[in-house]
Amino acid sequence: MTAPFVIPTTSAAAQLVTANLGGQNTLLNIYTKSINVPAQSGPQFTSNRMVGIAYGAALNGNTMVVSGAVVGLLSKGDIITGDGLSVGSSITDLAPGTAGLLGTYYIEPSAPVTASTRVTAYSTVQGPSSQTLVDPPPYVNTNPVFIDVYLNDTLLIGGVLLRNRNRVIRNSYFGFSGDLAVVDTQGNSDPYGVVPRLPPPDLRNWWQRNLPLSLGGKAPPNIAGTLPGFGSRFLLVWWPSLT
């Protein structure tokens, strides 16, 4: 993959940036919007995510010996399925030296003797804490960053939400060579804007609610009306080729 080109930007809340990207005369309109979004998460949920597949697994009571191959990783507590295994079977422990790949696993409940089978392992994923849903849901304020892309003074794609390491164009149908993305160089966050005056108290997000009362409902003057870290921490880049 060809190295990306960093497009110079600033922390201004609204800015027009011109760039010649591989011979493409490009105009980028970068801006933030203050919008209110539902803050209510759903009730508790549980789902299973596949984490590994074991080939050549011999079952014998409470042991499972894998001698073929493992794609992924098998861990203690994983739910397992396969011929000879009861519904709800799981890995209770690993024999020393197994390390989630080839070796001996201890399982529950016990299984009949099986010479060789394929076993699929799943880990359990928990959702948000259970809560009472409210209709209508509560809303909180957010200020995401958007981009409009013009190619040769013609709007190519507009109103695209800039999220960390997410491509902007995505489709060669638009006739744009390469792609654009914003990259957080210090973590895994999305860029955001700061409005000078905060929304009403019932719409403020966690960060806004924790600002000092002495500010009188205004954002700190050093970041009010800006995109904090944009152009320094958050870099806008163009990849000539993603193949």
FIMIDO-943687 format. One line per 2 residues: for each residue x, y, z of N, C-alpha, C. Coordinates in Angstrom, 3 decimals. Layout:
BEGIN
X,Y,Z,X,Y,Z,X,Y,Z  ...
//
This chain:
BEGIN
0.829,-1.185,0.000,0.000,0.000,0.000,0.872,1.246,0.000  0.556,2.209,-0.866,1.296,3.451,-0.926,1.044,4.274,0.322
2.079,4.960,0.818,1.956,5.759,2.038,0.935,6.871,1.837  0.161,7.206,2.875,-0.852,8.253,2.746,-0.234,9.642,2.735
-0.979,10.594,2.196,-0.581,11.999,2.149,-1.413,12.761,3.171  -0.740,13.478,4.091,-1.433,14.241,5.115,-1.851,15.590,4.546
-3.134,15.892,4.629,-3.677,17.150,4.125,-3.659,18.170,5.261  -2.986,19.304,5.097,-2.919,20.298,6.173,-4.306,20.867,6.501
-4.677,20.787,7.775,-5.940,21.347,8.253,-5.671,22.089,9.563  -6.678,22.792,10.069,-6.549,23.533,11.318,-7.680,23.131,12.255
-7.704,23.738,13.438,-8.758,23.443,14.411,-9.975,24.335,14.234  -10.029,25.110,13.158,-11.189,25.976,12.916,-12.445,25.131,12.764
-13.557,25.629,13.334,-14.797,24.853,13.317,-15.379,24.705,11.924  -15.023,25.587,10.994,-15.461,25.499,9.597,-14.304,25.961,8.729
-13.946,25.157,7.740,-12.791,25.501,6.910,-12.916,24.884,5.530  -12.380,25.602,4.538,-12.287,25.109,3.175,-10.828,24.822,2.878
-10.558,23.621,2.402,-9.187,23.206,2.130,-9.096,22.760,0.683  -8.151,23.335,-0.050,-7.913,22.900,-1.424,-6.675,22.024,-1.458
-6.716,20.993,-2.280,-5.587,20.080,-2.371,-5.576,19.415,-3.735  -4.383,19.219,-4.267,-4.220,18.453,-5.497,-3.816,17.047,-5.084
-4.747,16.128,-5.195,-4.545,14.771,-4.726,-4.359,13.844,-5.924  -3.126,13.579,-6.264,-2.841,12.732,-7.411,-3.385,13.280,-8.707
-3.281,14.610,-8.893,-3.795,15.238,-10.098,-5.269,15.584,-10.036  -5.912,15.317,-8.919,-7.334,15.632,-8.745,-7.468,16.960,-7.991
-8.068,17.950,-8.637,-8.283,19.245,-8.002,-9.460,19.123,-7.043  -9.147,19.094,-5.751,-10.137,18.753,-4.731,-10.353,19.917,-3.783
-11.615,20.180,-3.459,-11.990,21.168,-2.451,-12.711,20.427,-1.337  -12.245,20.627,-0.103,-12.815,19.942,1.049,-13.453,20.965,1.973
-14.722,20.789,2.246,-15.457,21.644,3.177,-15.636,20.875,4.480  -14.951,21.325,5.531,-14.956,20.631,6.819,-15.694,21.494,7.834
-16.626,20.903,8.568,-17.448,21.692,9.483,-18.030,20.796,10.569  -18.545,21.418,11.622,-19.221,20.684,12.688,-20.665,21.145,12.776
-21.505,20.280,13.295,-22.915,20.595,13.520,-23.286,20.195,14.940  -24.128,20.994,15.554,-24.627,20.665,16.886,-25.945,19.934,16.728
-25.974,18.655,17.102,-27.177,17.848,16.964,-27.460,17.125,18.272  -28.710,16.778,18.477,-29.122,16.039,19.663,-29.484,14.616,19.264
-28.951,13.647,19.991,-29.158,12.241,19.644,-29.726,11.495,20.842  -30.479,10.410,20.607,-30.995,9.609,21.737,-29.846,9.051,22.571
-29.971,9.147,23.882,-28.915,8.675,24.771,-29.285,7.382,25.460  -30.442,6.861,25.168,-30.955,5.698,25.885,-30.470,4.422,25.242
-29.775,3.591,26.004,-29.352,2.286,25.498,-30.423,1.260,25.801  -30.321,0.141,25.138,-31.337,-0.893,25.299,-31.141,-1.710,26.546
-32.020,-2.673,26.801,-31.896,-3.536,27.975,-30.737,-4.512,27.812  -30.477,-5.263,28.852,-29.376,-6.236,28.834,-29.583,-7.260,27.721
-28.504,-7.563,27.007,-28.582,-8.613,26.013,-27.308,-9.446,26.067  -27.407,-10.671,25.581,-26.264,-11.563,25.517,-26.184,-12.140,24.114
-25.000,-12.121,23.527,-24.827,-12.720,22.210,-23.525,-13.505,22.195  -23.421,-14.415,21.241,-22.235,-15.248,21.123,-21.440,-14.858,19.886
-20.137,-14.706,20.044,-19.241,-14.336,18.958,-18.263,-15.479,18.718  -18.200,-15.967,17.467,-17.306,-17.075,17.157,-15.852,-16.632,17.315
-15.058,-17.432,18.041,-13.662,-17.074,18.287,-12.678,-18.104,17.760  -13.155,-19.312,17.430,-12.218,-20.312,16.942,-12.900,-21.564,16.434
-12.187,-22.294,15.567,-12.656,-23.579,15.065,-11.520,-24.578,15.218  -11.816,-25.720,15.859,-10.820,-26.772,16.061,-11.128,-27.945,15.148
-10.125,-28.377,14.398,-10.261,-29.526,13.512,-9.506,-30.713,14.114  -10.106,-31.890,13.998,-9.475,-33.084,14.546,-9.542,-33.107,16.057
-10.749,-32.905,16.606,-10.945,-32.906,18.055,-11.521,-34.245,18.483  -10.809,-34.964,19.317,-11.270,-36.249,19.830,-11.878,-36.041,21.212
-13.152,-36.460,21.367,-13.865,-36.286,22.628,-13.835,-37.582,23.430  -13.707,-37.434,24.738,-13.729,-38.608,25.621,-14.100,-38.146,27.021
-15.396,-38.224,27.332,-15.858,-37.787,28.640,-15.663,-36.293,28.823  -14.848,-35.921,29.803,-14.626,-34.503,30.090,-13.348,-33.956,29.477
-12.793,-34.668,28.508,-11.593,-34.173,27.825,-11.842,-34.065,26.328  -11.153,-33.131,25.715,-11.192,-32.930,24.270,-9.747,-32.702,23.826
-9.221,-33.602,22.991,-7.846,-33.502,22.519,-7.866,-33.047,21.065  -7.280,-31.874,20.813,-7.235,-31.314,19.464,-5.860,-31.594,18.870
-5.829,-32.344,17.768,-4.550,-32.713,17.152,-4.456,-32.279,15.698  -5.525,-31.725,15.145,-5.508,-31.321,13.738,-5.006,-29.900,13.546
-5.904,-28.932,13.678,-5.544,-27.522,13.505,-6.571,-26.670,14.228  -6.174,-25.465,14.588,-7.079,-24.507,15.225,-7.015,-23.190,14.465
-8.170,-22.714,14.041,-8.271,-21.394,13.436,-8.840,-20.460,14.496  -8.107,-19.425,14.847,-8.532,-18.554,15.934,-7.905,-19.005,17.238
-8.703,-19.019,18.307,-8.182,-19.377,19.621,-9.312,-19.918,20.483  -9.037,-20.989,21.213,-10.008,-21.572,22.143,-9.584,-21.214,23.558
-10.524,-20.737,24.381,-10.187,-20.264,25.722,-11.130,-20.847,26.761  -10.690,-20.790,28.002,-11.522,-21.213,29.124,-12.784,-20.355,29.166
-13.935,-21.014,29.312,-15.212,-20.316,29.371,-15.929,-20.243,28.046  -15.260,-20.590,26.934,-15.912,-20.553,25.623,-17.013,-21.602,25.532
-18.097,-21.245,24.859,-19.152,-22.201,24.523,-18.713,-22.959,23.274  -18.915,-24.273,23.226,-18.466,-25.054,22.088,-19.615,-25.885,21.525
-19.597,-26.053,20.202,-20.599,-26.856,19.510,-19.881,-27.817,18.571  -20.508,-28.957,18.289,-19.939,-29.945,17.385,-20.599,-31.289,17.602
-20.340,-32.232,16.699,-20.918,-33.576,16.814,-20.465,-34.222,18.115  -21.420,-34.750,18.880,-21.120,-35.414,20.136,-21.196,-34.507,21.343
-21.283,-33.202,21.134,-21.359,-32.253,22.245,-22.803,-31.891,22.549  -23.118,-31.805,23.821,-24.458,-31.401,24.236,-24.625,-29.898,24.062
-25.879,-29.460,23.947,-26.168,-28.024,23.877,-25.699,-27.366,25.175  -24.960,-26.274,25.062,-24.467,-25.583,26.240,-23.130,-26.079,26.728
-22.466,-26.944,25.970,-21.134,-27.419,26.366,-20.145,-26.259,26.385  -19.166,-26.340,27.272,-18.188,-25.263,27.376,-16.827,-25.815,27.783
-15.806,-25.002,27.564,-14.446,-25.342,27.979,-14.252,-24.869,29.412  -13.953,-25.789,30.312,-13.788,-25.422,31.721,-12.339,-25.143,32.080
-11.382,-25.694,31.310,-9.973,-25.446,31.601,-9.121,-25.964,30.450  -7.853,-25.572,30.436,-6.893,-26.023,29.448,-5.761,-26.758,30.161
-5.316,-27.848,29.559,-4.170,-28.560,30.122,-2.914,-27.710,29.958  -1.950,-27.824,30.869,-0.716,-27.049,30.750,-0.079,-27.215,29.383
0.300,-26.088,28.763,0.960,-26.114,27.472,0.037,-26.055,26.272  -1.267,-26.109,26.514,-2.197,-26.102,25.381,-2.269,-24.724,24.724
-2.385,-23.662,25.527,-2.327,-22.270,25.034,-3.387,-21.936,23.996  -4.528,-22.620,24.049,-5.627,-22.277,23.156,-5.524,-22.836,21.765
-4.473,-23.631,21.476,-4.310,-24.193,20.141,-4.387,-25.716,20.217  -3.366,-26.429,19.760,-3.381,-27.884,19.836,-3.100,-28.334,21.263
-3.778,-29.402,21.683,-3.573,-29.907,23.035,-4.854,-30.396,23.655  -4.864,-30.514,24.984,-5.979,-31.093,25.720,-6.797,-30.011,26.425
-8.117,-30.113,26.273,-9.057,-29.201,26.911,-9.987,-30.014,27.809  -10.428,-29.394,28.891,-11.410,-30.013,29.773,-12.761,-29.359,29.512
-13.789,-30.211,29.375,-15.092,-29.712,28.961,-16.184,-30.209,29.903  -17.299,-29.488,29.871,-18.520,-29.872,30.587,-19.702,-29.580,29.676
-20.739,-30.442,29.708,-20.794,-31.757,30.355,-19.962,-32.769,29.571  -19.876,-33.968,30.100,-19.070,-35.001,29.449,-19.671,-35.388,28.104
-18.822,-35.873,27.209,-19.246,-36.226,25.860,-18.874,-37.677,25.576  -19.628,-38.351,24.688,-19.273,-39.720,24.318,-17.951,-39.735,23.553
-17.314,-40.894,23.503,-16.037,-41.025,22.787,-16.263,-40.762,21.303  -15.529,-39.801,20.780,-15.640,-39.436,19.371,-14.232,-39.363,18.796
-13.982,-40.114,17.748,-12.622,-40.186,17.196,-12.159,-38.834,16.680  -12.978,-38.153,15.889,-12.560,-36.881,15.311,-13.796,-36.066,14.941
-13.795,-34.806,15.292,-14.907,-33.942,14.956,-14.408,-32.515,14.808  -15.249,-31.685,14.299,-14.923,-30.253,14.210,-15.702,-29.534,15.297
-15.000,-28.712,16.065,-15.617,-28.008,17.187,-15.501,-26.507,16.944  -16.606,-25.808,17.115,-16.625,-24.344,16.980,-16.792,-23.722,18.353
-15.949,-22.736,18.656,-15.967,-22.085,19.975,-16.517,-20.679,19.861  -17.317,-20.289,20.845,-17.920,-18.961,20.890,-17.654,-18.330,22.255
-17.413,-17.025,22.264,-17.323,-16.301,23.531,-18.621,-15.529,23.728  -18.976,-15.279,24.970,-20.214,-14.578,25.297,-19.948,-13.082,25.401
-20.778,-12.294,24.723,-20.673,-10.835,24.744,-21.878,-10.272,25.468  -21.629,-9.460,26.499,-22.707,-8.846,27.262,-23.006,-7.454,26.722
-24.287,-7.094,26.718,-24.706,-5.775,26.270,-24.818,-4.792,27.419  -25.460,-3.645,27.204,-25.589,-2.621,28.242,-26.354,-3.136,29.453
-26.184,-2.443,30.577,-26.908,-2.801,31.794,-28.406,-2.663,31.577  -29.156,-3.537,32.227,-30.596,-3.513,32.086,-31.155,-2.220,32.672
-32.120,-1.641,31.983,-32.742,-0.426,32.456,-34.151,-0.331,31.895  -34.931,0.543,32.451,-36.293,0.767,31.982,-36.255,1.734,30.812
-36.820,1.326,29.676,-36.835,2.176,28.501,-37.866,3.280,28.670  -37.541,4.456,28.158,-38.404,5.621,28.275,-38.832,6.050,26.879
-40.087,6.384,26.708,-40.619,6.848,25.434,-41.289,8.206,25.629  -40.774,9.281,25.014,-39.610,9.314,24.124,-38.312,9.198,24.909
-37.234,8.774,24.247,-35.966,8.620,24.958,-35.350,9.973,25.285  -34.469,10.029,26.295,-33.758,11.283,26.564,-32.739,11.556,25.461
-32.467,12.822,25.229,-31.516,13.225,24.201,-30.331,13.955,24.832  -29.155,13.836,24.204,-27.992,14.599,24.619,-27.374,15.253,23.391
-26.606,16.301,23.637,-25.997,17.067,22.559,-24.684,16.442,22.115  -24.418,16.509,20.833,-23.142,16.068,20.290,-22.800,16.964,19.113
-21.503,17.064,18.804,-21.044,17.980,17.753,-20.044,17.280,16.835  -20.513,16.340,16.025,-19.603,15.600,15.145,-19.058,16.492,14.028
-18.028,15.987,13.362,-17.384,16.716,12.269,-17.785,16.064,10.948  -18.108,16.906,9.971,-18.549,16.438,8.654,-17.617,16.968,7.576
-17.709,16.347,6.399,-16.907,16.796,5.264,-17.724,16.710,3.977  -17.574,17.736,3.124,-18.082,17.714,1.753,-16.872,17.658,0.835
-16.911,16.829,-0.187,-15.789,16.683,-1.110,-16.220,17.149,-2.499  -15.512,18.147,-3.016,-15.747,18.649,-4.363,-14.589,18.232,-5.256
-14.894,17.752,-6.441,-13.886,17.371,-7.427,-14.096,18.238,-8.657  -13.067,19.058,-8.997,-13.178,20.000,-10.122,-14.423,20.880,-9.980
-14.612,21.417,-8.759,-15.697,22.345,-8.421,-17.087,21.714,-8.463  -17.167,20.416,-8.565,-18.457,19.718,-8.565,-18.553,18.867,-7.311
-19.696,18.984,-6.598,-19.866,18.208,-5.369,-19.842,16.715,-5.689  -18.898,16.031,-5.075,-18.757,14.594,-5.285,-19.571,13.816,-4.252
-19.404,14.191,-2.984,-20.140,13.544,-1.903,-20.183,14.535,-0.737  -21.327,14.610,-0.066,-21.495,15.631,0.961,-22.076,15.084,2.253
-21.808,15.796,3.345,-22.376,15.447,4.638,-21.864,14.139,5.200  -20.606,13.784,4.901,-20.043,12.528,5.386,-19.489,12.739,6.798
-19.897,11.904,7.722,-19.425,11.975,9.094,-17.976,11.499,9.159  -17.101,12.331,9.728,-15.699,11.956,9.862,-15.512,11.143,11.139
-15.240,9.871,10.979,-14.996,8.983,12.102,-13.616,8.369,11.951  -12.992,8.074,13.070,-11.613,7.607,13.071,-11.419,6.389,12.170
-10.525,6.539,11.183,-10.108,5.460,10.281,-11.235,4.904,9.415  -12.307,5.673,9.235,-13.385,5.280,8.327,-13.240,6.013,7.002
-13.297,5.280,5.902,-13.145,5.901,4.588,-14.320,6.819,4.271  -14.038,7.864,3.508,-15.046,8.866,3.166,-15.744,8.525,1.853
-14.988,8.222,0.804,-15.572,8.010,-0.532,-16.155,6.613,-0.654  -15.332,5.602,-0.410,-15.735,4.195,-0.312,-16.084,3.522,-1.633
-16.505,4.261,-2.644,-17.019,3.626,-3.853,-16.349,4.218,-5.080  -15.721,3.360,-5.905,-15.053,3.841,-7.117,-16.040,4.409,-8.132
-17.325,4.151,-7.929,-18.361,4.681,-8.829,-18.284,6.203,-8.937  -17.858,6.871,-7.863,-17.804,8.332,-7.864,-16.676,8.878,-8.728
-15.760,8.031,-9.179,-14.688,8.475,-10.054,-13.557,9.176,-9.333  -13.418,8.916,-8.033,-12.359,9.536,-7.241,-11.263,8.504,-7.014
-10.019,8.902,-7.271,-8.900,7.987,-7.100,-8.408,8.024,-5.667  -8.250,6.833,-5.052,-7.832,6.759,-3.661,-9.002,7.014,-2.726
-8.688,7.366,-1.487,-9.754,7.665,-0.531,-9.227,8.539,0.588  -10.168,9.161,1.312,-9.861,10.055,2.413,-10.308,9.433,3.726
-9.634,9.794,4.811,-10.045,9.365,6.141,-9.375,10.266,7.164  -9.964,10.351,8.337,-9.332,11.046,9.445,-8.752,9.989,10.383
-7.563,10.245,10.923,-6.866,9.274,11.761,-6.537,9.910,13.104  -6.968,9.257,14.176,-6.606,9.685,15.521,-5.224,9.128,15.836
-4.230,9.993,15.979,-2.854,9.548,16.199,-2.557,9.245,17.664  -3.530,9.493,18.561,-3.282,9.288,19.990,-4.254,8.311,20.643
-5.159,7.751,19.885,-6.124,6.840,20.489,-7.093,6.321,19.459  -8.343,6.160,19.869,-9.375,5.625,18.973,-10.659,6.425,19.147
-10.554,7.746,18.975,-11.701,8.636,19.130,-12.020,9.320,17.816  -13.211,9.862,17.725,-13.621,10.633,16.560,-13.436,12.123,16.859
-13.120,12.929,15.841,-13.013,14.364,16.079,-14.387,14.955,16.408  -14.395,16.060,17.115,-15.651,16.689,17.500,-15.457,18.201,17.557
-16.548,18.920,17.510,-16.507,20.366,17.610,-17.003,20.832,18.969  -16.679,22.074,19.307,-17.118,22.670,20.574,-17.865,23.959,20.258
-19.152,23.975,20.546,-19.943,25.175,20.307,-19.639,26.195,21.392  -19.633,27.502,21.053,-19.327,28.527,22.064,-20.301,28.535,23.232
-21.598,28.364,22.938,-22.607,28.367,23.999,-23.217,26.981,24.113  -23.310,26.475,25.324,-23.798,25.119,25.549,-25.319,25.040,25.379
-25.825,23.852,25.060,-27.283,23.659,24.948,-27.926,23.721,26.326  -29.249,23.682,26.393,-29.933,23.664,27.700,-29.435,22.510,28.566
-29.471,22.659,29.897,-28.917,21.631,30.796,-29.435,20.228,30.545  -30.717,20.067,30.174,-31.261,18.719,29.997,-30.749,18.040,28.733
-30.073,18.776,27.850,-29.538,18.190,26.623,-28.023,18.037,26.666  -27.382,18.510,27.709,-25.923,18.485,27.746,-25.393,17.059,27.923
-24.287,16.781,27.227,-23.645,15.483,27.391,-22.770,15.483,28.645  -22.108,14.344,28.885,-21.337,14.196,30.125,-20.271,15.267,30.239
-19.536,15.534,29.168,-18.475,16.534,29.193,-19.035,17.922,29.466  -20.138,18.251,28.810,-20.730,19.578,28.991,-21.263,19.772,30.402
-21.825,18.718,30.987,-22.381,18.842,32.347,-21.287,19.041,33.388  -20.056,18.631,33.078,-18.981,18.730,34.046,-18.124,19.985,33.890
-18.538,20.900,33.037,-17.829,22.177,32.935,-18.132,23.033,34.163  -17.204,23.878,34.586,-17.438,24.720,35.769,-18.655,25.630,35.605
-19.446,25.752,36.661,-20.619,26.620,36.621,-20.229,28.075,36.403  -19.017,28.424,36.769,-18.564,29.815,36.631,-18.486,30.264,35.182
-18.510,29.303,34.254,-18.469,29.667,32.833,-19.821,30.160,32.320  -20.853,30.001,33.126,-22.165,30.536,32.759,-22.764,29.938,31.508
-22.600,28.634,31.309,-23.206,27.996,30.142,-22.426,28.184,28.859  -21.172,28.606,28.963,-20.335,28.773,27.787,-19.196,27.762,27.818
-18.670,27.433,26.653,-17.523,26.539,26.575,-16.261,27.294,26.971  -15.240,26.601,27.450,-13.972,27.272,27.781,-13.462,28.078,26.590
-13.037,29.316,26.821,-12.661,30.192,25.705,-11.534,29.658,24.843  -10.658,28.805,25.398,-9.522,28.305,24.607,-9.933,27.271,23.563
-11.127,26.672,23.714,-11.561,25.674,22.722,-12.925,25.986,22.129  -13.588,27.044,22.605,-14.916,27.388,22.078,-14.832,27.686,20.583
-15.742,27.105,19.825,-15.785,27.346,18.386,-14.644,26.717,17.621  -14.118,25.593,18.117,-13.015,24.923,17.431,-13.293,23.431,17.280
-12.398,22.777,16.541,-12.337,21.314,16.466,-11.060,20.924,17.198  -11.099,20.646,18.494,-9.881,20.408,19.268,-9.023,19.288,18.679
-7.755,19.594,18.451,-6.809,18.603,17.960,-6.877,18.324,16.477  -7.798,18.973,15.775,-7.905,18.702,14.336,-6.699,19.331,13.637
-6.001,18.532,12.851,-4.796,18.992,12.193,-3.532,18.677,12.963  -3.678,18.243,14.228,-2.511,17.852,15.030,-2.693,16.428,15.535
-3.680,16.223,16.415,-3.987,14.859,16.854,-4.792,14.130,15.777  -5.807,14.789,15.229,-6.649,14.185,14.197,-6.145,14.645,12.829
-5.586,13.729,12.058,-5.009,14.060,10.761,-5.936,13.609,9.641  -6.169,14.504,8.691,-6.916,14.146,7.487,-5.930,13.660,6.456
-6.111,12.436,5.974,-5.137,11.847,5.054,-5.832,11.335,3.793  -5.047,11.256,2.732,-5.502,10.696,1.453,-4.591,9.542,1.092
-5.206,8.389,0.837,-4.461,7.215,0.387,-4.555,7.131,-1.135  -3.430,7.226,-1.848,-3.466,7.087,-3.310,-4.030,5.753,-3.741
-3.736,4.701,-2.952,-4.210,3.363,-3.306,-4.474,2.580,-2.033  -5.577,1.873,-1.999,-5.918,1.035,-0.843,-5.852,-0.431,-1.200
-5.225,-0.759,-2.315,-5.128,-2.158,-2.740,-3.820,-2.764,-2.275
//
